Amino acid sequence: MNLARFPRIHLAHLPTPLEPLGNLSRELGGPNIWMKRDDCTGMSTGGNKTRKLEYLMADAVEQGADLVLTQGATQSNHARQTAACCARLGIACHILLEDRTASTNENYNHNGNVFLDHLHGATSEKRPGGTDMAAEMEAVADTFRAKGKIVYVIPGGGSNPIGALGYVNCAMELVTQANDADLRMDYLVHATGSAGTQAGLITGLMGMNAGVPLLGVGVRAPKDKQEENVFKLALATAEKVGCPGAVKREDVVANCDYVGEGYGIPADSTIEAITMLAQLEGILLDPVYSGKGMAGLIDLCRQGFFKKDQNVVFLHTGGSAALFGYTQAFSL
């Protein structure tokens, strides 16, 4: 796959580290857990969206955009990283924030990612939970266009075939690192939400015939819906990179048993996972994505889903800035 033919602006600190989590592995009694540190991509505390935004922002610049419009939940990591990338490139940023949790907590609504959105110079508006955010973005984009702005609209999570290129590239990077380290990857696990990360990864892995099963731990949608969203985007991404048919429906697997009460609401298992990684490995997870993804991985380890001698890589999607919007969820 020749990704160099697609426009890209290098914004991320790449390659991100691939490192063993020895303390966590011993605590769980196996398997051997490794972490792909995409919390270290840079751009406002880092995270997975920076990889996607390298391609999305390049497309925005090619189209002459002077304003980028995107959307996400109140404590959106994607919104924060989009605001940071826009600041770097001198493009205005406007964000629609959907109130998916109905929380009235001051920290949740004004600290963490929300504070950083505004610190990076972005403007924002709130919308009630359940709003058709894609339609809402087009309506808001039209109001800016009427004022003479050249608007580039990025979908939630940066999840379209252009954004997914970032995780096709990540799959290639990860397989190269594992080969260089003589690491046999038996499983790759990550949190899956807006579908772009998983779609890009599975397209890259299958396009390379890597032989590494990918498991997404869902944070919002039910299993069937999540898998269908990922598969649909993976098909479009595979077509874009020139390997149509590389991804089959059975290649897309999501476990959505760890969503808890809903998106953006940490379950007890989420808080346990965040605390364990902080106290065993000195690594910060977030309460919305990576915390739930790690909760799933920990529980699957305890259930014996993985063999004791297997090597399991967890892709850390970042988001620790959101912790400051969730201090009320912890009893410390």
C-alpha positions as CSV (number, residue, x, y, z in Angstrom):
1,M,0.0,0.0,0.0
2,N,1.5,3.3,-1.2
3,L,0.1,5.9,1.2
4,A,2.6,8.5,0.0
5,R,0.3,9.3,-2.9
6,F,-2.3,10.8,-0.5
7,P,-1.9,14.4,0.8
8,R,-0.5,14.5,4.3
9,I,0.8,17.1,6.8
10,H,3.2,15.6,9.3
11,L,1.8,16.7,12.7
12,A,2.3,13.6,14.9
13,H,5.4,12.3,16.7
14,L,5.9,9.0,14.9
15,P,6.6,6.2,15.3
16,T,4.9,6.0,18.7
17,P,6.6,3.5,21.2
18,L,5.7,-0.1,21.4
19,E,6.5,-1.2,25.0
20,P,5.9,-4.2,27.3
21,L,3.6,-3.8,30.3
22,G,5.5,-6.2,32.6
23,N,3.8,-5.2,35.9
24,L,0.3,-5.5,34.5
25,S,1.1,-8.8,32.8
26,R,2.4,-10.2,36.1
27,E,-0.6,-8.9,38.0
28,L,-2.9,-10.7,35.7
29,G,-0.8,-13.8,35.4
30,G,-0.5,-13.6,31.7
31,P,-0.7,-13.1,28.8
32,N,2.3,-10.9,27.8
33,I,0.7,-7.5,27.4
34,W,2.3,-4.8,25.2
35,M,1.1,-1.2,24.6
36,K,1.3,0.8,21.4
37,R,1.6,4.3,22.8
38,D,-0.7,6.4,20.5
39,D,-1.2,8.6,23.5
40,C,2.2,9.9,22.6
41,T,1.4,11.3,19.1
42,G,1.8,14.9,20.2
43,M,-0.6,17.8,19.5
44,S,-2.2,18.8,22.8
45,T,-1.4,15.7,24.9
46,G,-1.7,13.4,21.9
47,G,-4.1,10.6,21.0
48,N,-5.3,8.6,18.0
49,K,-7.0,11.5,16.2
50,T,-3.7,13.2,15.4
51,R,-2.9,10.3,12.9
52,K,-6.3,10.9,11.2
53,L,-5.9,14.6,11.2
54,E,-2.6,14.5,9.3
55,Y,-4.6,13.4,6.3
56,L,-7.8,15.3,7.0
57,M,-6.0,18.6,7.6
58,A,-4.0,18.1,4.4
59,D,-7.2,17.7,2.5
60,A,-8.6,20.9,4.2
61,V,-5.5,22.9,3.2
62,E,-5.7,21.6,-0.4
63,Q,-9.3,22.8,-0.6
64,G,-8.3,26.2,0.7
65,A,-10.3,26.0,3.9
66,D,-10.1,28.9,6.3
67,L,-12.4,27.3,8.9
68,V,-12.7,23.7,10.1
69,L,-15.9,22.5,11.6
70,T,-16.2,19.3,13.6
71,Q,-18.3,17.7,16.3
72,G,-18.0,15.4,19.3
73,A,-19.3,14.7,22.8
74,T,-18.6,17.3,25.5
75,Q,-15.2,15.8,26.5
76,S,-14.2,15.0,23.0
77,N,-10.6,14.1,22.4
78,H,-11.2,14.5,18.7
79,A,-12.4,18.1,19.2
80,R,-9.3,18.9,21.3
81,Q,-6.9,17.5,18.8
82,T,-8.7,19.2,15.9
83,A,-8.4,22.5,17.6
84,A,-4.7,22.0,18.2
85,C,-4.0,21.1,14.6
86,C,-6.0,24.1,13.4
87,A,-4.0,26.3,15.7
88,R,-0.7,24.9,14.2
89,L,-1.9,25.5,10.7
90,G,-3.5,28.9,11.3
91,I,-7.0,27.8,10.4
92,A,-10.1,28.8,12.5
93,C,-11.9,25.9,14.3
94,H,-15.5,25.7,15.4
95,I,-16.8,22.7,17.3
96,L,-20.3,21.4,18.0
97,L,-20.4,19.6,21.3
98,E,-23.2,17.0,21.9
99,D,-24.4,16.6,25.5
100,R,-24.5,12.8,25.5
101,T,-24.3,12.3,29.3
102,A,-26.6,15.1,30.6
103,S,-24.0,15.8,33.3
104,T,-24.2,19.1,35.2
105,N,-20.8,18.7,36.8
106,E,-18.7,21.8,36.4
107,N,-15.5,20.0,35.7
108,Y,-17.1,17.8,33.0
109,N,-18.6,20.8,31.2
110,H,-15.7,23.3,31.5
111,N,-12.5,21.5,32.4
112,G,-10.4,18.8,30.6
113,N,-10.8,18.7,26.9
114,V,-13.4,21.6,26.9
115,F,-10.8,23.9,28.5
116,L,-8.2,22.9,26.0
117,D,-10.5,23.4,23.0
118,H,-10.9,27.0,24.0
119,L,-7.2,27.4,25.0
120,H,-6.3,26.4,21.4
121,G,-8.5,29.2,20.2
122,A,-11.5,27.2,19.0
123,T,-15.1,28.4,19.4
124,S,-17.9,26.0,20.3
125,E,-21.6,25.5,20.7
126,K,-23.5,22.8,22.6
127,R,-26.3,20.6,21.2
128,P,-28.7,18.2,23.2
129,G,-27.9,14.5,23.2
130,G,-29.5,12.7,20.4
131,T,-29.2,15.5,17.9
132,D,-28.5,14.5,14.3
133,M,-25.0,15.9,14.4
134,A,-24.1,15.4,10.8
135,A,-27.1,17.4,9.7
136,E,-26.5,20.0,12.3
137,M,-22.9,20.4,11.1
138,E,-24.1,21.0,7.5
139,A,-26.6,23.6,8.7
140,V,-23.9,25.4,10.8
141,A,-21.5,25.1,7.9
142,D,-24.0,26.8,5.6
143,T,-24.2,29.8,8.0
144,F,-20.5,30.2,7.9
145,R,-20.4,29.9,4.1
146,A,-23.0,32.6,3.8
147,K,-20.5,34.8,5.6
148,G,-17.9,34.0,3.0
149,K,-16.0,31.3,4.9
150,I,-14.5,28.3,3.1
151,V,-15.6,25.6,5.5
152,Y,-14.1,22.1,5.7
153,V,-16.3,19.7,7.6
154,I,-14.7,16.8,9.6
155,P,-17.1,14.1,10.8
156,G,-17.1,13.0,14.4
157,G,-13.9,11.2,15.4
158,G,-12.4,12.1,12.0
159,S,-13.9,8.8,10.8
160,N,-14.1,8.7,7.1
161,P,-11.9,7.0,4.5
162,I,-9.5,10.0,4.5
163,G,-9.1,9.9,8.3
164,A,-8.9,6.1,8.4
165,L,-5.7,6.4,6.3
166,G,-4.0,7.4,9.5
167,Y,-4.6,3.9,11.0
168,V,-3.8,2.0,7.8
169,N,-0.4,3.8,8.3
170,C,-0.4,2.8,12.0
171,A,-1.0,-0.9,11.1
172,M,2.0,-0.8,8.8
173,E,4.1,1.0,11.5
174,L,3.1,-1.5,14.2
175,V,3.9,-4.6,12.1
176,T,7.3,-3.1,11.3
177,Q,8.1,-2.5,14.9
178,A,7.0,-6.0,15.9
179,N,9.1,-7.5,13.2
180,D,12.1,-5.5,14.3
181,A,11.6,-6.6,17.9
182,D,11.0,-10.3,16.9
183,L,7.6,-9.9,18.6
184,R,4.9,-12.4,17.5
185,M,1.7,-10.4,17.9
186,D,-1.1,-12.8,18.7
187,Y,-3.8,-10.2,19.2
188,L,-4.3,-6.4,18.8
189,V,-6.9,-4.9,21.1
190,H,-8.2,-1.3,21.2
191,A,-11.2,0.8,22.1
192,T,-13.6,1.3,19.2
193,G,-16.2,4.1,18.9
194,S,-16.6,6.2,15.8
195,A,-15.1,3.3,13.7
196,G,-12.2,5.1,12.0
197,T,-9.4,3.6,14.0
198,Q,-10.6,0.0,13.8
199,A,-11.5,0.4,10.0
200,G,-8.0,1.7,9.3
201,L,-6.3,-0.9,11.4
202,I,-8.2,-3.9,9.9
203,T,-7.7,-2.5,6.3
204,G,-3.9,-2.2,7.0
205,L,-3.6,-5.6,8.7
206,M,-5.5,-7.4,6.0
207,G,-3.9,-5.5,3.2
208,M,-0.5,-6.7,4.5
209,N,-1.8,-10.2,5.2
210,A,-0.3,-9.6,8.7
211,G,-2.2,-12.6,10.3
212,V,-3.0,-10.6,13.5
213,P,-6.6,-10.8,14.8
214,L,-8.0,-7.4,15.8
215,L,-10.5,-6.9,18.6
216,G,-12.3,-3.6,19.2
217,V,-13.8,-3.1,22.6
218,G,-16.9,-1.0,22.1
219,V,-17.6,2.3,24.0
220,R,-21.0,3.2,22.6
221,A,-23.0,1.2,20.1
222,P,-24.2,-2.4,20.4
223,K,-22.0,-5.1,18.9
224,D,-23.9,-5.6,15.6
225,K,-24.2,-1.9,14.9
226,Q,-20.5,-1.2,15.8
227,E,-19.3,-4.0,13.6
228,E,-21.4,-2.9,10.7
229,N,-20.2,0.7,11.1
230,V,-16.6,-0.5,11.1
231,F,-17.1,-2.9,8.1
232,K,-18.8,-0.3,6.0
233,L,-15.9,2.2,6.6
234,A,-13.3,-0.5,6.1
235,L,-14.7,-1.4,2.7
236,A,-14.5,2.3,1.6
237,T,-11.0,2.6,3.1
238,A,-9.7,-0.5,1.3
239,E,-11.1,0.8,-2.0
240,K,-9.3,4.1,-1.4
241,V,-5.9,2.5,-0.8
242,G,-6.2,0.1,-3.7
243,C,-7.0,-3.2,-2.0
244,P,-10.7,-3.7,-2.6
245,G,-12.1,-6.9,-1.0
246,A,-9.2,-7.2,1.4
247,V,-11.5,-7.0,4.4
248,K,-14.2,-9.6,5.0
249,R,-17.2,-9.2,7.3
250,E,-15.8,-11.9,9.7
251,D,-12.5,-9.9,10.1
252,V,-14.4,-7.1,11.9
253,V,-14.9,-8.1,15.6
254,A,-16.2,-5.9,18.4
255,N,-16.9,-6.8,22.0
256,C,-19.4,-4.3,23.4
257,D,-19.8,-5.8,26.9
258,Y,-18.0,-3.0,28.7
259,V,-20.0,0.0,27.6
260,G,-21.7,0.2,31.0
261,E,-24.5,2.7,31.4
262,G,-23.6,4.5,28.1
263,Y,-21.1,6.5,26.2
264,G,-19.0,8.8,28.4
265,I,-20.2,7.2,31.6
266,P,-17.3,5.2,33.2
267,A,-18.3,1.8,34.7
268,D,-16.7,0.4,37.8
269,S,-14.5,-1.7,35.5
270,T,-13.4,1.5,33.7
271,I,-12.3,3.1,37.0
272,E,-10.5,-0.1,38.0
273,A,-8.6,-0.3,34.7
274,I,-7.6,3.4,34.9
275,T,-6.4,3.0,38.5
276,M,-4.5,-0.2,37.7
277,L,-2.6,1.3,34.8
278,A,-1.8,4.5,36.8
279,Q,-0.5,2.6,39.8
280,L,1.2,-0.4,38.1
281,E,2.7,1.2,34.9
282,G,2.5,5.0,35.5
283,I,0.3,5.3,32.4
284,L,-2.8,7.4,32.2
285,L,-5.9,6.1,30.4
286,D,-9.1,8.0,29.8
287,P,-12.7,7.3,31.1
288,V,-14.4,7.3,27.7
289,Y,-12.3,5.2,25.4
290,S,-9.0,3.7,26.5
291,G,-10.3,3.0,30.0
292,K,-13.1,0.9,28.7
293,G,-10.9,-0.7,26.2
294,M,-8.4,-1.7,28.9
295,A,-11.3,-2.9,31.2
296,G,-12.3,-5.2,28.4
297,L,-8.7,-6.5,28.0
298,I,-8.3,-7.0,31.7
299,D,-11.6,-8.9,32.1
300,L,-10.8,-11.1,29.0
301,C,-7.4,-11.9,30.6
302,R,-9.1,-12.9,33.8
303,Q,-11.6,-15.1,31.9
304,G,-8.7,-17.0,30.2
305,F,-9.7,-15.7,26.7
306,F,-6.0,-15.4,25.9
307,K,-3.4,-18.1,26.4
308,K,-0.8,-17.4,29.1
309,D,2.1,-17.3,26.6
310,Q,0.4,-15.2,24.0
311,N,1.5,-11.6,23.1
312,V,-1.3,-9.1,23.2
313,V,-0.8,-5.6,22.1
314,F,-3.2,-2.9,23.4
315,L,-3.4,0.3,21.3
316,H,-3.6,3.3,23.6
317,T,-5.8,5.8,21.9
318,G,-5.0,8.6,24.3
319,G,-7.4,11.0,26.0
320,S,-5.9,11.5,29.4
321,A,-6.9,15.2,29.4
322,A,-10.5,14.0,29.9
323,L,-9.6,12.8,33.3
324,F,-9.8,16.4,34.6
325,G,-13.4,16.4,33.5
326,Y,-14.1,13.2,35.5
327,T,-12.5,13.8,38.9
328,Q,-15.9,13.2,40.5
329,A,-15.8,9.5,39.3
330,F,-12.8,8.6,41.5
331,S,-12.6,8.0,45.2
332,L,-9.0,8.8,46.0
